[in-house]
Amino acid sequence: MARTVNNPSDAGRPDSPDDKTSQDGALPSVGDGDPRRVSILPDVTKGDLEDIDYCDFRSRATENLPALFAFLSTAWAFAKEARDELRARNLELEEQLVAQEELIEKKDQAITDLVEERDRHKHIAEYIELRGGSVAREEPKKKGLPDPKHPLTDGKSPKFEDWLSMMENRFIIMDREYPTEQHRIAYIQTQIEGFAKEQIGKRFLKDNPRRFETVVEIFEALKVVFYNPNRVQEALDKFRDLQMKSTQKYHDFLTTFTHHASEAEIPLETYKRELYSKLTPALRSMTWSQYNDAAITFESFSALCNTAAYTFRTNLARENKPAASPSPALRVSPAPRMPQITTSASSTAATTPKKRMNEVERLTLRKEGKCFYCKEAGHIAINCPRIKAKVDLKALEQTFEGDQFESEKEAP
């Protein structure tokens, strides 16, 4: 490998390479006449390029210019490739550096949060110890479903259908805890007592030829004991006899209605018609238009019935509310009672106690805009002229009785 020689004294010679090039560094045309350009070469070349000194460079430039140009082009290509690789590597390292800095920042924040949480728990523990207490430790939560509160006994509390559903769901959700049939049979054996155990308990014994092998056999045996083949028909009879009472709350009635309908397997599309037929006459009258609207579903109709029932109950309570009695300070000792004076037939009719109206009569009078007292149109009960005449007559009688009592008291 030849060493590189820098000879500054040759820079001013006429045959120096500096004189051969133009001011912009262009070399003479070579071969096909295309112009060439040489840029500054790097100090270190890449690949199998040989090093040349100044003398070799001059000789090559003089003797074989195309060979020199090929050498310089190869060196430039290696230098450009090395530059591109270094730039790509630099960008890759910068991206890795940014990612590492973000990761470090997240780790630092996590460490800060853990330190703050540790300090907070430490302060709480110190405070509890200073108060003379003890730090309670949380017990690990049990996975899966809790055990039923009551085992199956007589099929009523809990009902056999509910107990069977709980067992089936338990074995589906917690299949890892009961991997084999023996695990499931052993668990079911702990969930039956009383009458249920008396009926099928012997089939759990090892020497029993009809010993249970699967949980399905247990369920089928219990169905024979508790399942009522007439259950649907009995529920249908109860559903047919169901009727809402005037004193019953609508919510309680709806709960009973949906329960019996589900037990009797009533189709969902008939719920609206069945509900309307079992309402009180007052509620049927208030919800007639909504019932005939086919766009209103059962759920919406049930909500409207609930609102109507509340409105009806509120209005009825307001109408039946007794008048407030006067305060003790305003009470006056009543005058001695005298025989009641009957002035006319109208006053006798006004003082005669009226029979209490039912709900249907009240709704009819309210729709027709008539008075609840005299059943005439044009006013309501609070402004009824008959009631006013009755009150005026009673005041007149009390005034007459008081004057007569005072005259008897002043007589010698």
C-alpha positions as CSV (number, residue, x, y, z in Angstrom):
1,M,0.0,0.0,0.0
2,A,1.6,3.3,-1.1
3,R,1.7,6.3,1.3
4,T,0.0,9.5,0.5
5,V,2.4,12.5,-0.2
6,N,1.3,16.1,0.0
7,N,3.6,18.3,-2.1
8,P,2.6,22.0,-1.7
9,S,5.5,23.1,-4.0
10,D,3.9,21.5,-7.0
11,A,0.7,23.5,-6.6
12,G,1.9,26.3,-8.9
13,R,3.3,24.2,-11.7
14,P,1.6,24.5,-15.1
15,D,1.0,20.8,-15.4
16,S,-0.6,20.7,-11.9
17,P,-4.0,19.2,-11.8
18,D,-5.3,22.5,-10.5
19,D,-4.4,24.0,-13.9
20,K,-6.1,21.3,-15.8
21,T,-9.5,22.0,-14.3
22,S,-11.8,25.0,-14.6
23,Q,-12.9,27.2,-11.8
24,D,-16.0,25.0,-11.1
25,G,-13.9,21.8,-10.9
26,A,-14.9,20.3,-14.3
27,L,-12.6,17.8,-16.0
28,P,-12.1,17.6,-19.8
29,S,-14.4,15.4,-21.8
30,V,-13.6,11.7,-21.8
31,G,-14.7,9.0,-24.2
32,D,-18.1,10.0,-25.4
33,G,-17.6,13.6,-24.6
34,D,-19.9,13.9,-21.5
35,P,-18.7,16.5,-19.0
36,R,-17.5,15.1,-15.6
37,R,-17.2,16.6,-12.2
38,V,-15.0,15.7,-9.2
39,S,-15.8,16.7,-5.7
40,I,-13.6,16.6,-2.6
41,L,-12.8,13.0,-1.7
42,P,-13.1,11.7,1.9
43,D,-10.0,11.0,4.0
44,V,-10.9,7.4,4.4
45,T,-12.1,5.3,1.5
46,K,-14.2,2.1,1.7
47,G,-13.8,-1.2,0.0
48,D,-10.7,-2.5,-1.8
49,L,-9.6,0.9,-3.2
50,E,-5.8,1.5,-3.3
51,D,-4.1,4.6,-2.0
52,I,-2.1,6.7,-4.4
53,D,0.3,9.6,-3.9
54,Y,0.6,12.8,-5.7
55,C,3.1,11.5,-8.3
56,D,0.9,8.6,-9.2
57,F,-2.1,10.9,-9.5
58,R,-0.1,13.2,-11.9
59,S,1.1,10.2,-14.0
60,R,-2.4,8.8,-14.2
61,A,-3.9,12.1,-15.1
62,T,-1.3,12.5,-17.9
63,E,-1.1,9.0,-19.2
64,N,-4.6,7.5,-18.6
65,L,-7.2,10.1,-17.7
66,P,-10.2,7.7,-18.1
67,A,-8.7,5.3,-15.6
68,L,-8.2,8.1,-13.1
69,F,-11.8,9.2,-13.6
70,A,-13.0,5.6,-13.0
71,F,-11.0,5.5,-9.8
72,L,-12.4,8.8,-8.6
73,S,-16.0,7.8,-9.5
74,T,-15.7,4.5,-7.6
75,A,-14.3,6.3,-4.6
76,W,-17.1,8.8,-4.7
77,A,-19.7,6.0,-5.0
78,F,-18.3,4.3,-1.9
79,A,-18.2,7.6,0.0
80,K,-21.8,8.4,-0.9
81,E,-23.0,5.0,0.1
82,A,-21.2,5.2,3.4
83,R,-22.8,8.7,4.0
84,D,-26.3,7.4,3.3
85,E,-25.8,4.4,5.6
86,L,-24.4,6.7,8.3
87,R,-27.4,9.0,8.0
88,A,-29.9,6.1,8.1
89,R,-28.2,4.7,11.1
90,N,-28.2,8.0,12.8
91,L,-31.9,8.5,12.3
92,E,-32.5,5.0,13.6
93,L,-30.5,5.7,16.7
94,E,-32.3,9.0,17.3
95,E,-35.6,7.2,17.1
96,Q,-34.4,4.6,19.6
97,L,-33.1,7.4,21.8
98,V,-36.5,9.2,21.8
99,A,-38.3,5.9,22.6
100,Q,-35.9,5.1,25.4
101,E,-36.4,8.6,26.9
102,E,-40.2,8.2,26.8
103,L,-39.9,4.8,28.4
104,I,-37.7,6.2,31.1
105,E,-40.1,9.1,31.7
106,K,-43.0,6.6,32.2
107,K,-40.9,4.5,34.5
108,D,-40.0,7.5,36.6
109,Q,-43.7,8.5,36.8
110,A,-44.7,5.0,37.9
111,I,-42.0,5.0,40.5
112,T,-43.2,8.4,41.8
113,D,-46.8,7.2,42.0
114,L,-45.7,4.0,43.9
115,V,-43.6,6.0,46.3
116,E,-46.5,8.4,47.0
117,E,-48.9,5.5,47.5
118,R,-46.4,3.8,49.8
119,D,-46.0,7.0,51.8
120,R,-49.8,7.4,52.1
121,H,-50.3,3.9,53.4
122,K,-47.4,4.3,55.7
123,H,-49.0,7.5,57.2
124,I,-52.3,5.8,57.6
125,A,-50.7,2.8,59.4
126,E,-48.8,5.1,61.7
127,Y,-52.0,7.1,62.4
128,I,-53.9,3.9,63.3
129,E,-51.1,2.7,65.5
130,L,-51.0,6.0,67.3
131,R,-54.8,5.8,67.9
132,G,-54.3,2.3,69.5
133,G,-55.9,0.4,66.7
134,S,-54.7,-2.3,64.4
135,V,-54.4,-2.3,60.6
136,A,-57.0,-4.5,59.1
137,R,-56.0,-6.7,56.2
138,E,-58.3,-7.4,53.3
139,E,-59.2,-11.0,52.8
140,P,-58.9,-12.2,49.3
141,K,-62.2,-12.3,47.5
142,K,-63.5,-15.7,46.6
143,K,-63.9,-16.4,42.9
144,G,-67.0,-17.8,41.4
145,L,-70.6,-17.8,42.7
146,P,-71.6,-17.9,46.3
147,D,-73.3,-21.0,47.7
148,P,-77.2,-20.9,47.9
149,K,-78.5,-19.5,51.1
150,H,-80.9,-22.4,51.6
151,P,-80.7,-26.0,50.4
152,L,-83.5,-27.7,48.6
153,T,-86.0,-29.2,51.1
154,D,-89.7,-29.3,50.3
155,G,-89.6,-27.5,46.9
156,K,-91.2,-24.3,48.2
157,S,-88.4,-22.3,49.8
158,P,-86.5,-22.3,47.6
159,K,-88.7,-23.4,44.7
160,F,-87.4,-26.4,42.9
161,E,-87.3,-24.5,39.5
162,D,-85.2,-21.8,41.1
163,W,-82.8,-24.2,42.8
164,L,-82.4,-26.3,39.6
165,S,-81.6,-23.1,37.6
166,M,-78.9,-22.1,40.2
167,M,-77.3,-25.5,40.1
168,E,-77.1,-25.6,36.3
169,N,-75.7,-22.1,36.1
170,R,-73.1,-22.9,38.8
171,F,-71.8,-25.9,37.0
172,I,-71.5,-23.9,33.7
173,I,-69.7,-20.9,35.2
174,M,-67.5,-22.8,37.7
175,D,-66.7,-25.8,35.6
176,R,-63.1,-25.7,36.6
177,E,-64.0,-26.2,40.3
178,Y,-66.2,-29.2,39.4
179,P,-64.2,-31.0,36.7
180,T,-65.9,-34.4,37.0
181,E,-69.3,-35.8,37.6
182,Q,-68.2,-37.0,41.0
183,H,-67.4,-33.5,42.1
184,R,-70.8,-32.2,41.0
185,I,-72.7,-35.1,42.6
186,A,-70.8,-34.5,45.9
187,Y,-71.7,-30.8,45.8
188,I,-75.4,-31.5,45.1
189,Q,-75.5,-34.0,48.0
190,T,-74.6,-31.1,50.3
191,Q,-77.5,-28.9,48.8
192,I,-80.4,-31.2,49.6
193,E,-82.0,-31.8,53.0
194,G,-85.3,-32.8,54.5
195,F,-88.0,-34.1,52.2
196,A,-85.8,-34.0,49.1
197,K,-83.1,-36.0,50.8
198,E,-85.6,-38.6,52.0
199,Q,-86.8,-39.2,48.5
200,I,-83.5,-39.7,46.7
201,G,-80.9,-40.0,49.5
202,K,-80.5,-43.7,49.2
203,R,-79.4,-43.5,45.6
204,F,-76.1,-41.8,46.7
205,L,-75.0,-44.9,48.5
206,K,-72.2,-47.1,46.9
207,D,-74.0,-50.4,47.3
208,N,-77.2,-49.1,45.7
209,P,-77.7,-50.7,42.2
210,R,-79.4,-47.5,41.1
211,R,-76.7,-45.2,42.3
212,F,-76.5,-41.8,40.6
213,E,-73.7,-41.6,38.0
214,T,-74.4,-38.2,36.6
215,V,-76.0,-34.9,37.8
216,V,-78.6,-35.2,35.0
217,E,-79.9,-38.4,36.7
218,I,-80.3,-36.4,40.0
219,F,-82.1,-33.6,38.3
220,E,-84.5,-36.0,36.6
221,A,-85.2,-37.9,39.9
222,L,-86.0,-34.6,41.6
223,K,-88.3,-33.5,38.8
224,V,-90.3,-36.6,39.4
225,V,-90.7,-35.6,43.0
226,F,-91.3,-31.9,42.7
227,Y,-92.4,-31.2,39.2
228,N,-96.2,-30.6,39.0
229,P,-97.6,-31.7,35.6
230,N,-100.7,-29.5,36.3
231,R,-98.6,-26.4,37.1
232,V,-99.4,-24.6,33.9
233,Q,-103.2,-25.3,34.2
234,E,-103.3,-24.2,37.8
235,A,-101.4,-21.0,37.0
236,L,-103.9,-20.4,34.1
237,D,-106.8,-20.8,36.5
238,K,-105.3,-18.2,38.9
239,F,-104.6,-15.9,36.0
240,R,-108.2,-16.1,34.8
241,D,-109.5,-15.3,38.3
242,L,-107.1,-12.4,38.7
243,Q,-108.9,-9.0,38.9
244,M,-107.6,-5.7,40.2
245,K,-109.3,-4.4,43.3
246,S,-110.2,-0.7,43.8
247,T,-108.1,-0.6,47.0
248,Q,-105.1,-2.3,45.5
249,K,-102.0,-0.5,44.3
250,Y,-101.3,-0.8,40.6
251,H,-97.7,-1.8,41.1
252,D,-98.7,-4.7,43.4
253,F,-101.3,-5.8,40.9
254,L,-98.9,-5.6,38.0
255,T,-96.4,-7.8,39.8
256,T,-99.0,-10.5,40.4
257,F,-100.2,-10.2,36.8
258,T,-96.8,-10.7,35.2
259,H,-96.0,-13.6,37.6
260,H,-99.2,-15.5,36.8
261,A,-98.9,-14.7,33.1
262,S,-95.4,-16.1,33.0
263,E,-96.4,-19.3,35.0
264,A,-99.4,-19.8,32.7
265,E,-97.3,-19.3,29.6
266,I,-99.5,-16.5,28.3
267,P,-98.3,-15.2,24.9
268,L,-96.6,-11.8,25.1
269,E,-98.7,-10.4,22.3
270,T,-101.8,-10.8,24.4
271,Y,-100.5,-9.1,27.6
272,K,-101.9,-5.7,26.7
273,R,-105.5,-7.1,26.1
274,E,-105.3,-9.2,29.2
275,L,-104.1,-6.4,31.4
276,Y,-106.8,-4.0,30.2
277,S,-109.5,-6.6,30.9
278,K,-108.4,-7.0,34.5
279,L,-108.2,-3.3,35.5
280,T,-110.8,-1.6,37.6
281,P,-113.7,0.1,35.7
282,A,-112.3,3.5,36.6
283,L,-108.9,2.7,35.1
284,R,-110.4,1.1,32.0
285,S,-112.4,4.3,31.4
286,M,-109.3,6.5,31.8
287,T,-107.1,4.4,29.5
288,W,-109.6,3.5,26.8
289,S,-108.1,5.6,24.1
290,Q,-104.5,4.3,24.8
291,Y,-105.7,0.7,24.8
292,N,-107.2,1.2,21.3
293,D,-104.0,2.7,20.0
294,A,-102.2,-0.2,18.2
295,A,-98.9,1.8,18.3
296,I,-98.7,1.6,22.1
297,T,-96.9,-1.5,23.3
298,F,-97.6,-3.4,26.5
299,E,-94.7,-1.7,28.3
300,S,-95.9,1.8,27.4
301,F,-99.5,1.0,28.2
302,S,-98.5,-0.4,31.6
303,A,-96.7,2.8,32.3
304,L,-99.7,4.9,31.3
305,C,-101.9,2.7,33.6
306,N,-99.5,3.4,36.5
307,T,-99.8,7.1,35.9
308,A,-103.6,7.0,35.6
309,A,-103.9,4.9,38.8
310,Y,-101.7,7.4,40.7
311,T,-103.8,10.4,39.4
312,F,-107.0,8.7,40.3
313,R,-105.9,7.8,43.8
314,T,-104.6,11.3,44.4
315,N,-107.8,13.0,43.3
316,L,-109.9,10.6,45.3
317,A,-107.9,11.3,48.5
318,R,-108.2,15.0,47.9
319,E,-111.9,14.9,47.5
320,N,-112.4,12.7,50.6
321,K,-110.1,14.8,52.7
322,P,-112.1,16.2,55.8
323,A,-112.2,19.9,56.3
324,A,-109.7,21.4,58.8
325,S,-111.2,21.9,62.3
326,P,-110.8,25.4,63.8
327,S,-108.1,26.1,66.3
328,P,-108.8,25.9,70.0
329,A,-108.4,29.7,70.4
330,L,-111.3,30.4,67.9
331,R,-113.7,27.8,69.3
332,V,-116.9,29.2,70.8
333,S,-119.0,27.3,73.3
334,P,-122.1,26.0,71.5
335,A,-125.5,27.3,72.5
336,P,-128.1,25.0,73.9
337,R,-129.7,22.9,71.3
338,M,-133.2,23.7,70.4
339,P,-135.6,21.7,68.3
340,Q,-134.7,22.0,64.7
341,I,-136.8,24.4,62.7
342,T,-137.9,23.2,59.3
343,T,-138.6,26.1,57.1
344,S,-139.3,24.5,53.7
345,A,-139.1,21.3,51.7
346,S,-135.9,22.5,50.1
347,S,-134.1,22.9,53.5
348,T,-135.2,19.4,54.4
349,A,-133.7,18.0,51.2
350,A,-130.5,20.0,51.8
351,T,-130.0,18.5,55.3
352,T,-130.7,14.9,54.3
353,P,-127.5,12.9,54.3
354,K,-126.6,11.8,50.8
355,K,-125.5,8.3,49.8
356,R,-121.8,8.0,49.0
357,M,-121.1,7.7,45.3
358,N,-119.0,5.0,43.8
359,E,-116.0,5.5,41.4
360,V,-118.0,5.1,38.2
361,E,-120.5,7.8,39.2
362,R,-117.7,10.2,40.1
363,L,-116.0,9.6,36.8
364,T,-119.2,10.1,34.9
365,L,-120.1,13.4,36.7
366,R,-116.5,14.6,36.2
367,K,-116.6,14.0,32.4
368,E,-120.1,15.7,32.1
369,G,-118.9,18.6,34.2
370,K,-121.6,18.2,36.9
371,C,-121.6,18.9,40.6
372,F,-120.8,16.0,42.9
373,Y,-123.4,17.2,45.4
374,C,-126.5,18.2,43.5
375,K,-125.5,16.5,40.2
376,E,-126.4,19.6,38.2
377,A,-124.2,21.3,35.5
378,G,-122.6,24.7,35.7
379,H,-120.7,24.5,39.0
380,I,-118.7,22.2,41.2
381,A,-119.3,21.0,44.7
382,I,-117.3,23.7,46.4
383,N,-119.6,26.4,44.8
384,C,-122.8,24.4,45.0
385,P,-125.8,26.8,45.9
386,R,-127.5,24.1,47.8
387,I,-124.6,23.6,50.2
388,K,-124.4,27.4,50.6
389,A,-128.1,27.6,51.4
390,K,-127.7,24.7,53.9
391,V,-124.9,26.6,55.7
392,D,-126.9,29.9,55.8
393,L,-129.9,28.1,57.3
394,K,-127.7,26.4,59.9
395,A,-126.2,29.8,60.9
396,L,-129.7,31.3,61.2
397,E,-130.9,28.5,63.5
398,Q,-127.8,28.9,65.7
399,T,-128.5,32.7,65.9
400,F,-132.2,32.1,66.8
401,E,-131.2,29.5,69.5
402,G,-128.7,31.9,71.0
403,D,-131.1,34.8,71.2
404,Q,-133.7,32.7,72.8
405,F,-131.2,31.4,75.4
406,E,-130.2,34.9,76.3
407,S,-133.8,36.0,76.7
408,E,-134.6,33.1,79.0
409,K,-131.5,34.0,81.1
410,E,-132.5,37.6,81.6
411,A,-136.1,36.7,82.6
412,P,-136.8,37.2,86.4
